Amino acid sequence: MPQSLLTIQQYLALADWRFAPTMEEGQRDGFYWLRSMHLVVVDPLDLVRPAVPFAVLATYFDWHGGSAQVYGHEPGWRALGHFALSETAAVPPRLYTEADCAFLILDAQKYDDDHLIATLGDFEEPYLFEPVSPDAPQAMPFWQALSTLRPFCYFSYGLSQGLTLIMREHDDYMRFMDRLPWDMIEKTYRDDECKKRREEFELFGPELGPEVCSVPDCDRLRLKNIFKCFMHAIA
């Protein structure tokens, strides 16, 4: 039997699992940005928020125009074209993140409805669905809107792209980075991986044999409905 093949007990105990988060960072137009699949479990407003009352502009939820439908009739919110705008407050309202979604945090009091609509137009979310470079042509309207509005931050959750965060101030960006709860993040991913592996084992079942695995040189018993042992079946 190959020495590198884990036992079922080792596999379920995550003996081979290591947490290796990935992150892209950069700067553009005076903003600081990052993108990471591993930070999708983090709420940026839990770590850093404006020192003055602010409003949340929900720019996307599940589909273009979804924000207005989801938030438009919520207490403390109103529809604004395809978007939804919250009341100004010192703490964020409840934000729904169960689907692709995006938000602008507006900490200036100079915005009015006409200004927002004129600036945003048909605001597109270039980072929700594919790894678009900040310098890509399709991202230009997005960055032009950010440069005009100068929000405290923008963040989006893409189910295939993770968290994208763009912050105006370097100090706020560094506070966010310094406050990232890496222990919680690692535990979340470890718990998810542990659950996934246990579900795999429950699906395939124990190695009952009596025949051995069909993979050459493997002497482990086969699964009930598959001619391989558990570890070779999931390989």
N, C-alpha and C positions, 0 to 999 in steps of 0.2 A: 504494500500500500504506500502511495507517495507520502513522504514525511510531512509535506506542507499542508496536507488536508486536515482541516480542523475537525475536532470531534463536535458532535451536536451540542454538547454542554458548553464547549468553548465558543461556538458560534452564537448560541443564545445568550451567553454572558458577555458578548461583544469583545472577545479577547483580541480580535483583529481590527477593531474600530478605532479610528482616531478622528478627532474634530479638527478639521483644517479649513477654517473660513477663508473665503476669497472676497476681495474688494477692489474696485476700481476707484481712483480718485483723480480729480483734476480741477482746473480753474477755467473760467470763461466769463468775459464781460464783467469782471469784478465780483463774480459769484464763485463759491466753492462747492463742488459737487462730489457725490460718491454714489456708487451703485453696488449692491451686494444681494445675492440670493439669501445669504445667511442672516441678514438683518431684517427680513420680512416679519419677524416676530417682535420687532421693536416699534414702539410708538414714539416718534421724535419729540412730540410735545410733552411726553413724560420726562424727558431729559433736559430740554431747554425750550423756553418760550419767551415771547417779548416781555419786557419789564413794564409795558403799558398795556391797557386794554386793547384787544385785537379782534378782528373778525376772521372767519373762515369762509373762503370761497371754494365750494365743492365743484370742481370742473369736470369730473368724470365719475360715473358709476355704472359699470357693466356695459354701457353703450352711450354713444354721444346723445346727450339729452337725458340720460338716466338720473343725473343728479337733481335736476328740477323735479322729476317725478318722485324720487325717494325722499328728498328733504323739503320739497316745496310746501308741504302741508304740516311739517313738523313744528311744534312750538319753538319759537326763537329763530325760525328760518323763514325765508321767502324765496320764491323762484325769481331768477334773473336771467331771462332768455333761456339758453340751454343749461344754465348753471343754477346754483343755489347759494345764497349768501346768509350767513348767520348774523345774529345781533352781536354788537361789540360787547366783549366781556373780558374779565381777567383770567378766566379759565376756559378751556376749549369745550364745546358741546360734544355730545356723543357723536362719534364718527363711525360709519359702517364700512367695514373693510373685508367683507366676505366675498367680494368680487373685485375685478380690476377697478381701481379707483385712484383719484388724484385730488390734491388740495393745494390752495394757495393761502398762506397766512399773511393777512394784511394788517400791519401795525400802524399805518398812517391814517389820519382822520380826513384827508383831503379827497378821498375817493367818493364819487357819486355814481349813481346807476349809469348815466349816459357815458361817463368817462370809462367805466369798467367795460361796458358793452362795446364801445368804440375801440378800445384797446385790444380786447380779447377777440372780437369778431367770432370766427369759427375756430376758436382755439383748439389746436390739435395736441395730442399727447404722444410725442415721438418715442418715449421710453417705456411705454407700458408693454409693448408686444414684441419688440425685437431689440437687439443690442446696437442701437443707432449711436454713431459717434456724435459727440457734441458739435463737431464741425461739419457734419453732414448737411447738405442743402435742405433736406426736409425738416431739419431742426431749426432753421433760421427764423421762421415766424414765431416759434415758441420762445426763443431767446430774445427776439425783439420785444415781445410782450413783457417778458421779465425785466428787461432793461428799462422799459417805460414805467412799469408799476413799482419796481424795486420792492418786492414783498420781503417780509422777514425771512420766509422760506417757502419752498415748494417741496412737496413729497408725494410720491405715488407708490402704490403697491401693484405690481404686475404679477399675475400668477405664474408667468413664465420668466420674468425678469427680476423679481424680488423688489427690494426697496431702492428707489432713487430719491436722493435727498439733495436739494440745492439750497444753500444758505448765503445770505447777503454779507454777513459780517464774519470775518475770520475768527474773532474771539468766540462767537457763538458756535461756529463750526468746531473749534477746538474743545469747547465745553461739551458738545455732543460726543465727540470722540472719547474724551476723557471719562465720560459718565456711562459709556456703553457697558451694560451688565453682562460681561462675557460668561460668567458662571451660569447665569440664568439661560443665556442663549445656548451654551453647550449642553446644559441639562435638557433643554427642550428638544434639541436634535437627538441627543442620546436616548431620551424616552421614546421619541418617534421611531428611531431605528430599532429599539428593543421591541416595541409593539409590532412593527413590521415583521421582524424575524419570528416572533412567537406566532403571529398569524400564518406565516409560511409553514411553520411546523404543524400547526393545527390543520392546515389545508392538506398537506401531503401525508401527515400521519407518521407514526413510528416505523422503524425498520423492522418488519415482521418476518421477512424471509419466506420460506426456509432457504430459498436460493440466495446466492450472493449477488452483489452488484454486477451489472453487465459490462462495466468499464474494465478494461484489461488491468490486471495486477491489483485490483481493489477487492479485498476480502470482507467488506462490510455486507451486512444483509440488505437485500433489496426492500423497497417500499411495497405496500400492499398492491397498489395499482400502477406502479411504474417499475421498470426493470433496473432501476438504479437505486443506489443508496441516497439518503437525503441530501448530503452535501454535493454529490454529483448531479442530482436532479435540479438543484437550484443554481448550479454553476452557469 
